[in-house]
Amino acid sequence: MIWISDKFIRENINYPELIQELKLAFRYPVIQSPPKSLYNYSGADDETQNAFLFMPAWDNKKFLGSKLITTTPSNASIGKPYIQGLYILFDANNGTPLMGMDARLATALRTAAVSALAASYLINKNAGSLLILGNGNLAPFFAKAHLSVHNYKHIHIWGRNYAKSLTLAEDLKTEGIIIKPIKDYRPFLSEVDVISCITASRQPLIEHRDIGIGQHFDLAGSFTPEMQEVSTGVVSGSSVFTDNLDVTPNHAGELAKAFSESKMTVEDIKGDLFFLCSDEQPKRRSPTENTLFKSTGMALEDLVIAKMIFEKYNQNSITK
């Protein structure tokens, strides 16, 4: 079994190719991707409720794989990542392990790519501004992924630590694009065209009274019913799409709370990525419509990027 380094992934995976592969995987769905299994546990010295996630997928042809992930909220206090894990790719014909890698970089890349893929179908064609809420590890991935599908003129970056936003804006500096760190995001909520949320917030950062019209909301931070990045009013006032209809409605706090408050039902969700990617046609119905895409992650997406990485490795080995 080969072990893939983060360096190899950074040098060989780009957003245009990854987004195209994800689009094809949703358009021609041959990958089997059962709902993720999530188990809560506590360590011997910590009463915090940690989580262990198991995410398998297979294509019934050549590959099967699984991601093993832990989420540990208390890790911030000891300088360790909140999310850690591994991905293992197997030969589907004989069960032999083919490849292993740290799961964090691949997960960040595919998560951002999925949001950008959905945005390519849902944003207004003349969208000029992007607001990113959250300046953690995912922020640069989301900025670059969104820029790969649309030519934004302005990007605003907010996080609770302003110094991190300053550093991120400097690192992302791109010719022809104004990238600004901001201390207060609220004045921008009604003005920007696209808002991408990548936080672990348990309280809404955005209320319906603060938003504008014709906007797109990309929600990728929450993945449990207790987490919530926008209010139920924002959700019910938008045309809602998800990465998948089997898991996300039950796992995403924004949707779960909207259901519990009778603001909407599962039947009100307009579609998932299989619907969005069914053809090349935009799925936005009106320039004044607010659209919202909520993702919690799918093993299908992990298998797509794992296959790409494995095939890139083999191609590089042949050419050497």
C-alpha positions in Angstrom: 0.0 0.0 0.0 1.3 3.4 -0.9 1.1 6.4 1.4 0.3 9.8 -0.2 1.8 13.0 1.3 0.0 16.3 1.5 2.7 17.7 -0.7 1.8 15.4 -3.5 -1.9 16.3 -3.1 -1.2 20.0 -3.2 0.9 19.7 -6.3 -1.5 17.4 -8.3 -5.1 18.3 -7.4 -6.6 21.5 -8.8 -10.2 22.8 -8.5 -11.3 22.8 -12.2 -10.5 19.1 -12.5 -11.8 18.1 -9.1 -15.1 20.0 -9.6 -15.6 18.4 -13.1 -15.0 14.9 -11.6 -17.5 15.6 -8.8 -20.0 16.9 -11.4 -19.7 13.7 -13.4 -20.0 11.6 -10.3 -23.3 13.2 -9.4 -24.6 13.3 -13.0 -23.8 9.6 -13.6 -24.3 8.1 -10.1 -22.6 4.7 -10.0 -20.9 5.2 -6.6 -22.7 3.6 -3.7 -22.4 5.9 -0.7 -24.4 4.8 2.4 -25.1 7.4 5.2 -22.2 8.1 7.4 -22.0 6.4 10.8 -21.4 8.7 13.7 -20.7 7.6 17.2 -20.2 9.8 20.2 -17.5 9.0 22.8 -15.5 10.6 25.6 -11.8 10.1 26.5 -10.6 9.0 29.9 -9.6 12.5 30.9 -12.3 14.4 29.1 -16.0 14.5 29.5 -16.5 16.4 26.3 -18.6 14.6 23.7 -16.3 13.7 20.9 -17.3 12.0 17.7 -16.1 9.2 15.5 -17.3 9.0 11.9 -17.1 6.1 9.4 -17.7 7.0 5.8 -17.5 4.2 3.2 -18.2 4.3 -0.5 -17.6 2.0 -3.5 -18.0 2.2 -7.3 -18.8 -1.5 -8.0 -16.0 -1.4 -10.5 -12.4 -0.8 -9.3 -12.4 1.0 -6.0 -13.9 1.1 -2.6 -12.7 3.3 0.3 -13.5 4.7 3.6 -12.7 7.7 5.7 -12.2 7.4 9.5 -12.6 10.7 11.3 -12.5 12.0 14.8 -13.8 15.3 16.0 -12.5 16.5 19.3 -13.8 20.0 20.5 -11.2 20.2 23.3 -8.2 19.9 21.0 -7.9 23.6 20.5 -6.7 23.9 24.1 -3.8 21.6 23.5 -2.9 22.7 20.0 -4.2 19.7 18.1 -6.7 19.8 15.1 -10.4 19.7 15.8 -10.8 17.2 13.0 -8.4 14.3 12.4 -8.5 11.1 10.4 -7.4 8.8 7.6 -8.6 7.7 4.2 -7.9 4.2 2.9 -8.5 3.2 -0.7 -9.0 -0.5 -1.6 -9.1 -2.6 -4.8 -12.7 -3.5 -5.2 -11.9 -6.8 -6.9 -9.7 -8.4 -4.3 -9.9 -6.2 -1.3 -6.3 -5.2 -1.2 -5.5 -1.9 0.4 -4.0 0.4 -2.3 -3.5 3.8 -0.8 -3.6 5.6 2.5 -3.5 9.3 3.3 -4.2 11.8 6.0 -7.9 12.8 5.5 -7.7 16.5 6.4 -6.4 18.0 3.2 -8.4 15.9 0.8 -11.5 16.6 2.9 -10.9 20.4 2.8 -10.4 20.3 -1.0 -13.5 18.3 -1.8 -15.7 20.2 0.7 -14.8 23.5 -0.9 -15.1 22.0 -4.4 -18.7 20.8 -3.6 -19.7 24.2 -2.4 -18.3 25.8 -5.6 -19.9 23.2 -7.8 -23.3 24.0 -6.2 -22.7 27.7 -6.5 -21.9 27.4 -10.2 -25.6 26.4 -10.7 -27.2 28.7 -8.1 -25.5 32.1 -8.0 -26.6 35.1 -10.1 -24.5 35.3 -13.3 -23.6 38.9 -12.5 -22.5 38.2 -8.9 -19.5 40.4 -8.0 -19.0 39.9 -4.3 -18.3 37.0 -1.9 -18.4 37.2 1.9 -16.7 34.3 3.8 -17.7 33.9 7.4 -15.0 31.9 9.2 -11.3 32.4 8.9 -10.1 28.9 10.0 -8.3 26.2 8.1 -11.1 25.9 5.5 -11.2 29.6 4.5 -8.5 29.6 1.9 -9.8 26.5 0.3 -13.3 28.0 -0.1 -12.0 31.3 -1.5 -10.0 29.5 -4.1 -12.7 27.0 -5.0 -15.4 29.8 -5.4 -12.9 31.8 -7.5 -12.4 28.8 -9.8 -16.1 28.8 -10.9 -16.8 32.6 -11.0 -15.0 35.9 -11.4 -15.7 37.7 -8.2 -14.4 41.3 -7.9 -14.6 41.6 -4.1 -14.0 39.1 -1.4 -14.6 40.0 2.3 -13.3 37.7 5.0 -14.5 37.7 8.6 -13.6 35.7 11.6 -13.5 36.1 15.4 -9.8 36.6 15.2 -9.2 39.7 13.0 -5.5 39.0 12.8 -6.1 35.7 11.1 -8.3 37.5 8.6 -5.5 40.0 7.8 -3.1 37.2 7.2 -5.5 35.2 5.1 -6.3 38.2 2.9 -2.6 38.8 2.3 -2.0 35.2 1.5 -5.0 35.2 -1.0 -4.0 38.4 -2.7 -4.9 38.0 -6.4 -4.5 40.5 -9.3 -7.8 42.1 -10.2 -9.6 41.1 -7.0 -10.1 43.2 -3.9 -9.7 40.9 -0.9 -10.5 42.7 2.4 -10.5 41.5 6.0 -13.4 42.9 8.0 -14.0 43.3 11.7 -17.8 43.4 11.5 -19.6 41.3 8.9 -23.2 42.5 9.6 -23.1 45.7 7.4 -22.2 43.5 4.4 -25.0 41.0 4.8 -27.5 42.8 2.6 -24.9 44.0 0.1 -22.9 41.0 -1.0 -24.0 38.5 -3.7 -22.7 35.2 -2.1 -22.2 34.3 1.5 -20.1 31.3 2.4 -20.3 30.1 6.0 -17.7 27.7 7.4 -18.0 28.1 11.1 -18.8 25.8 14.0 -21.4 28.2 15.3 -24.3 27.0 17.5 -26.1 30.3 17.2 -27.2 32.0 14.0 -24.7 34.4 12.5 -27.3 35.7 10.0 -30.9 36.7 10.7 -33.5 37.1 7.9 -34.0 40.8 8.7 -30.3 41.5 7.8 -30.1 39.9 4.3 -30.8 41.2 0.8 -32.4 39.7 -2.3 -31.0 37.6 -5.1 -28.3 36.2 -2.8 -26.8 32.7 -2.5 -26.0 31.2 0.9 -23.4 28.5 1.0 -23.6 26.7 4.4 -20.8 24.2 5.0 -19.8 24.6 8.6 -22.5 22.7 10.6 -22.8 19.0 10.5 -24.9 18.2 13.7 -28.4 19.2 14.7 -27.0 21.4 17.4 -25.0 23.6 15.1 -26.6 26.5 13.2 -25.0 29.2 11.1 -28.2 31.0 9.8 -31.6 31.5 11.3 -34.6 29.5 10.3 -36.0 32.6 8.6 -33.1 32.7 6.2 -33.7 29.0 5.4 -37.4 29.2 4.9 -37.0 32.4 2.8 -34.7 30.7 0.4 -34.9 28.0 -2.3 -33.0 25.2 -0.4 -30.7 22.6 -2.0 -28.6 20.0 -0.2 -25.7 17.8 -1.1 -27.9 14.8 -0.5 -31.5 14.3 0.6 -30.9 11.1 2.7 -28.6 12.5 5.4 -28.3 16.2 5.4 -31.9 17.1 6.3 -31.4 15.1 9.5 -27.9 16.2 10.3 -27.9 19.9 9.5 -29.0 22.1 12.4 -30.3 24.8 10.1 -32.7 22.4 8.5 -33.6 20.4 11.6 -34.6 23.6 13.4 -36.6 24.8 10.5 -38.5 21.5 10.5 -39.0 21.6 14.2 -40.4 25.1 14.0 -42.7 24.1 11.1 -41.0 26.7 8.9 -40.6 24.1 6.2 -40.6 20.4 5.5 -38.3 18.0 3.7 -40.6 18.3 0.7 -39.8 22.0 0.4 -36.2 21.2 -0.4 -35.8 21.8 -4.1 -33.2 19.2 -4.9 -29.7 17.8 -4.2 -26.4 17.6 -6.1 -27.7 14.8 -8.2 -30.5 17.2 -9.4 -28.2 20.2 -9.7 -25.6 18.3 -11.8 -28.1 16.5 -14.0 -27.3 18.9 -16.8 -25.5 22.1 -17.5 -28.5 24.4 -17.0 -28.5 26.9 -14.1 -31.1 26.0 -11.4 -31.7 29.6 -10.2 -35.3 30.6 -11.3 -35.1 34.3 -10.8 -32.5 37.1 -10.3 -34.3 38.1 -7.1 -34.6 34.6 -5.7 -32.5 33.7 -2.6 -30.9 30.3 -2.9 -29.3 28.2 -0.2 -27.0 25.2 -0.4 -26.5 23.1 2.7 -23.8 20.4 2.8 -22.7 18.0 5.5 -20.4 15.8 3.4 -20.7 12.5 1.6 -18.5 9.5 1.2 -19.1 9.7 -2.5 -17.1 13.0 -2.6 -14.2 11.4 -0.7 -14.0 8.4 -3.1 -13.9 10.8 -6.1 -10.9 12.7 -4.8 -9.2 9.6 -3.6 -9.5 8.0 -7.0 -8.1 11.1 -8.6 -5.1 11.2 -6.2 -4.4 7.4 -6.8 -4.6 7.8 -10.6 -2.4 10.9 -10.5 0.2 9.0 -8.5 0.2 6.1 -11.0 0.5 8.5 -13.9 3.5 10.2 -12.3 5.1 6.9 -11.5 4.8 5.8 -15.2 6.3 9.1 -16.5 9.3 8.9 -14.2 
